[in-house]
Amino acid sequence: MSTTTDQTRPPETPAENAPRGDLTTYYNGACPVCRTEVEHYKGIDARQGLGLGWHDVSQGVGPLAAHGIDPDSATKRLYAIDEGGRLHAGVDAFIMVWRRLPRYRWLARVVAAPGVRQIAGAVYEGLLAPALYRWNRWRRRR
């Protein structure tokens, strides 16, 4: 069952990597770094008319809850739900977003390559995401 609610998305084009409104990205809008990056992607989405979905988990986890993601976990990494209702987390979510953004498709191909994907995942999950999460929690407590 798909959790995507956009019933007005345009028909898909047959071209590979064609822009489609078939992905909703869940990000921590309370984190300035995360918010800035996603705002950049949202700007590209708006200019290109891709119709992607964007959800700030600091305002509620929405459909992530159906995937067992609680509010605290939702703020720890980027998530995306595709047109088939499949959940993608961390680097895999970034790859899904980048595949849909014209200027980032090359990056999706590079990061998705065998070996690179594993290294990027380890860096993101082991270093970047935890550091951003801890920094954002510290910042909000001050």
MODACOR-V180402 format. One line per field, one symbol per residue. psi: psi as a letter, one per 40 degrees, with the letter a starting at -180 (. if undefined). A space follows every 50 residues. Layout:
BEGIN
psi: ???
END
This chain:
BEGIN
psi: hheheheeiiiiiehifihiffhhhhigeehddddddddddddddddefd fiihhheeeiebeddeeehiddddeeihiihadeehhhibddddddddde hdeedddddddeihddddddddddddcdddddddddddddd.
END
